[in-house]
Amino acid sequence: MKIIFLKMSVLFLAWLLLAVLLSGCAAAPGAAEENTMREKRILSTTESAQVIVRFKDEVEDPSRPDFLADLSRTVAARVDYVRPMSGGAHVLRVETAGGRGRIEDLLTKLSQRPDVVYVEQDAVMMHRQKNKEDPLR
């Protein structure tokens, strides 16, 4: 009987210790809201956009790290290679601070490079179905 009581006491103390330790890990009231606000401030200061770039034939592999580093220096922002497209174009992701106006500035800087044929911001295109109420039909 003493052994069972001793085992139960040890088990109870272990659970009690675990509960005390975990209660110290709980966030302070309002901490979640503060973290959310901090994340929103960070997101509002950085902008990420995908751009479609067609390089001249002299650029053999635009996914090379040294070439991406050169592009990053040109636009003063982080440039990552995403994927190739048909027609010799490539999709790049540009991450920068400054919002929409900064993205347009980056597009201008990229288009001025001698090895770039064209550059445009990637966008989701949607097909519009005609319907009877559509005034543009």
N, C-alpha and C positions, 0 to 999 in steps of 0.2 A: 504494500500500500504506500509505503514511504517513497519507493522508487517511482511509482506512477505520479504521486503528488510532486516530486522533484522534477520529473520530466515536464509536467504541465506548467510548473512555475517557470522553468527555463524557457519553454515555448512562449508563455505569456510575456515574459520579460523581453524576449527577442522581438515579438510583435510590437510591444510598447516602444522599444528602442527604434524600430523601423518607422513607426508612426511619428515619433518625435523628429527623426531625421528628415522625413519627407515633408513635414509641416514647415520646416525651415527653408524648403525649396520653393514654397508657394510664392507667387509674385505678389508684390505689394498692391494694394488697391489703386487702380488707375494706371498701373504699369503697362497693361496691354494697350490701352488707348495711347499712352505716350510712345510706345514702340511703333504703333500704326502711324502716328503723326510723323515720327522720324523717318519711317520708310517712305511715306508720301513726299516728304521734303526731298529725299534722295532721288526718288523717281522723277520728281518735277524738274530737277536740275540736270538730269541726263536724258538724252533722246537717242533712241536706236532706230535706224531705218535700213531697209534693204535697198540696194541700188543695182541696176542692171548696167553693166559696162561692156562695151565692145572695144577690144584692143586691136591695134594694128597687128598684122601677121608677124612682125618682128618679135612680139611678145610670145614666147613659146609656152610658158607655164605660169599663168598669173597666180597660181596657188602657192608658189614658192615663198617661204618665210622672208627671204631678203627682198623680194619684190613687194610683198605686203607691207614690210617695214618702210620701204621707199614711198609707197602710197600713203601710209600713215603720216610720214613726215610732210608730204605735200599738203595734206588737209589738216594736219595737227589734231588728229583724232585716231582712235583705234579702228583699224580695218581688219575684218576677218573674211576669209573666203568661205562661201556657202556651197555653191555648186555651179557646174557648167550648164549652159542652156543651148538650145539648138541655134544654128546660125552663127556660132562662134562667140556668142555673148556669155557673160559670167555674172553670177549674182554674188554681191559682196554685202556684208553687214557693217555699217558704220555706227560707232557709238561715240557720242559727243555730248558736251554740256552746251546748253544754249537754246534748245527748242527748235521749232520749225524754221525760223529764220537762219539758224546756223546750218541746218541740213541743206537749204537752198544755196548757201555760201559754199558748202562742201561740193555740191554738184557743179557749181561754176568752176571751182578750183580744179576738180577732176577733169572737166571738159577742156581746160586749157593745157593739159599735158600733151606733149607731142605724140605719145604712144596711144592716145585714146581717140577712137573713132566717134563714139557717142556715149552718153551717160544719161540715165533717167531714173527717177525713184520708182521702185517696184511697187505695184498697187494691185489689189484684188479687183479683177474685172468680173462683172456679173452680167449675164445675158438678161435682157428685158423681154419678157414674153408679152405678146400683144393680147389685149383683151378688149372687150366691147366698150368698156368705160374709159379706155386710155385715150386721152386727147391727142397724143402724138402718133396715133395709129395711122 
